Amino acid sequence: MAAATNYQLTFVGKSGRTYGINGYTADTAGVINTFSANTTAVGGSLPYWVNPEDVVLTDFSIVTGMTQTTQVLTENGAVKNGTLMNVTSHLNTNSNRPRLSLPFAKGTLIGANTI
């Protein structure tokens, strides 16, 4: 049985500001994830976040429980040219999550697909 879940993306802007973006996945392969900067993301949230300044993705933390899928693919605009993030390595219970350093230019439509 698929287990829909939320995750947190942490970005640090050029200004030094930290942006915590909540993501949601239905835990089904090929699903476009949704995002919210202001509240918990749900299925009806926007499928992207537009960054207000140059940012670097520094952390991806996902809640334990996904059963059908194993990776999340970041997207830069509409192009699936991002980075694969293995769910097991980025569980919120893992205090040794890999440190990320993925840059995005200001105004990028940042999205993700579950694969």
Buried (B, 14 or more C-beta within 10 A) or exposed (E): EBBBBBBBBBBBBEEEEEBEBBBBBBBEEEBEBBBBBEEEBEEEBEBBBEBEBBBBBBBBBBBEEBEBBEBBBBBBBEEEEBBEBEBEEBBBEEEEBEEBEBEBEEEBBBBBBBE
